[in-house]
Amino acid sequence: MNLSIEQLGHSYGQMEVLRDITLDIPAGKIVCIVGPSGCGKSTLLRLIGGLEQATSGQIFQVGEPPQACLNPLTYVFQHFALLPWRTVEGNISVVLEDHKLSKAQVNDIITDVLTRTNLTDFRQALPKQLSGGMKQRVAIARALAVKPAVMLMDEPLSALDSQTRELLMDDLVHLWTKEPFTGVYVTHNLNEAVRLGHKIVVLSRRPGCIHKVVDIDIPLSERLAGNATLTEKQAYLWDLMRDEAMAAEGELIDG
Ligand SMILES: Nc1ncnc2c1ncn2[C@@H]1O[C@H](COP(=O)(O)OP(=O)(O)OP(=O)(O)O)[C@@H](O)[C@H]1O
């Protein structure tokens, strides 16, 4: 299933946040959204996920969701959003509860996503027993459990230290390489964008418009740290963003 976003605009009261966003999210690809603070990246993700209704424009779901999809659009949040009183297994089963699945089916899905995210040994652990990186793996496993058509990821690695971020990026690359998923990935981090994005959408400062779309053709599994093309792309993205980011910073400081 592809998503087709057409002339999307959004305002909060008098404040225009997004303007004229037209964008395709192709099936099986990861689209990264970058841009200065406050330019509307998270708002765009919430509009795509249907958590808020856009002021103008439309979002179309084109084609069918994958077979056995339980929920076409699912989120991975920056702060994991795990239920502290439920085990890892319980945090995943919660998203399967309303789907008329047998106990055996639920068990199979949980076993599968825990295997894919290397969490099998932590099935009965509580979130408080897990590191930040492990918690985010659980959140990713929970998202995968509903076989989403599109995974919406809002700064999923930004609460983690840099080493854990590297490990989780590798995990996401492995997951995608084994079974490509469609993702929209909001980040401030241009290194994450060039490692994970097939397409990188650079938004201008608020009201966020599409400033540039940069495609990266290198397969995800070949995007190793230090790759010269990626370093170049990252520098190019920063060139595109620097002036806008400085202006946005000034706006925040000035109120
Ligand atoms: N529910 C809301 N009501 C009013 N204003 C909001 C709401 N949500 C976001 N905003 C404002 O809309 C603007 C865009 O916010 P948004 O979080 O989408 O930007 P962002 O690009 O994701 O920001 P950041 O990079 O800092 O996370 C900001 O000025 C923010 O304060």
The ligand as a MOL file (V3000), in Angstrom:
LIG
                    3D

  0  0  0     0  0            999 V3000
M  V30 BEGIN CTAB
M  V30 COUNTS 31 33 0 0 0
M  V30 BEGIN ATOM
M  V30 1 N -1.6070 20.3170 19.4450 0
M  V30 2 C -1.0000 21.4690 19.1670 0
M  V30 3 N -1.6110 22.6490 19.4170 0
M  V30 4 C -1.0250 23.8230 19.1320 0
M  V30 5 N 0.2110 23.9260 18.5920 0
M  V30 6 C 0.8720 22.7940 18.3380 0
M  V30 7 C 0.3150 21.5190 18.6080 0
M  V30 8 N 1.2090 20.5630 18.2360 0
M  V30 9 C 2.2800 21.2250 17.7570 0
M  V30 10 N 2.0870 22.5500 17.8150 0
M  V30 11 C 3.0150 23.5830 17.3430 0
M  V30 12 O 3.1550 23.3800 15.9470 0
M  V30 13 C 4.4950 23.6190 15.5360 0
M  V30 14 C 5.0150 22.3610 14.8640 0
M  V30 15 O 5.1660 21.3430 15.8540 0
M  V30 16 P 5.7470 19.9310 15.5120 0
M  V30 17 O 5.9190 19.2010 16.8040 0
M  V30 18 O 4.9570 19.2850 14.4490 0
M  V30 19 O 7.1560 20.3210 14.8910 0
M  V30 20 P 8.4760 19.4440 14.7440 0
M  V30 21 O 9.0920 19.8490 13.4520 0
M  V30 22 O 8.1690 18.0100 14.9350 0
M  V30 23 O 9.3060 20.0180 15.9570 0
M  V30 24 P 10.6040 19.4280 16.6940 0
M  V30 25 O 11.6240 19.2420 15.6290 0
M  V30 26 O 10.9990 20.5260 17.6450 0
M  V30 27 O 10.1990 18.1660 17.3670 0
M  V30 28 C 5.2590 24.0070 16.7890 0
M  V30 29 O 5.3060 25.4210 16.8390 0
M  V30 30 C 4.4180 23.4470 17.9120 0
M  V30 31 O 4.5690 24.2090 19.0870 0
M  V30 END ATOM
M  V30 BEGIN BOND
M  V30 1 1 1 2
M  V30 2 1 2 3
M  V30 3 2 2 7
M  V30 4 2 3 4
M  V30 5 1 4 5
M  V30 6 2 5 6
M  V30 7 1 6 7
M  V30 8 1 6 10
M  V30 9 1 7 8
M  V30 10 2 8 9
M  V30 11 1 9 10
M  V30 12 1 10 11
M  V30 13 1 11 12
M  V30 14 1 11 30
M  V30 15 1 12 13
M  V30 16 1 13 14
M  V30 17 1 13 28
M  V30 18 1 14 15
M  V30 19 1 15 16
M  V30 20 2 16 17
M  V30 21 1 16 18
M  V30 22 1 16 19
M  V30 23 1 19 20
M  V30 24 2 20 21
M  V30 25 1 20 22
M  V30 26 1 20 23
M  V30 27 1 23 24
M  V30 28 2 24 25
M  V30 29 1 24 26
M  V30 30 1 24 27
M  V30 31 1 28 29
M  V30 32 1 28 30
M  V30 33 1 30 31
M  V30 END BOND
M  V30 END CTAB
M  END
